[in-house]
Amino acid sequence: MEILLSVIFGFSILISIGALFYVMIAHNWKSFLVLGVGMLPISLYFLSGEPPVQYFGFFSLICFIVAISLYIKNMKSSAFQ
């Protein structure tokens, strides 16, 4: 079980680093969605900690909110064209 947990966190860190670079290059809703999904295991781990550490757990939620707002903005701008 310990090996599986470390593999999940390792892949999550690799995916989130790659997605973070992708977010810096392309500011679209898909990149924020991938970053939110990639950071989900780490965010859930931080949410189980003490109250000051729990605030780092909301990073994945913030990525999902930004992805939804960019998706809505994209849909509104494409509807007017």
C-alpha angles and dihedrals in degrees: 000000000000092000092050091051092050091048091051092049091045093052090044091054092047093048093047093050091050092045091048090057089047090051090053091052101039117028099201135127094253093060092051090048092053090047091051093050091046093051094045098097092046092046092051089050092052092047089062093059135083119305099266091049093046091072090070087060091068092067092090091049090051090052090052091049092050090048092052093047092049090048092052091046090050093049092050093049093048091048092061095052 
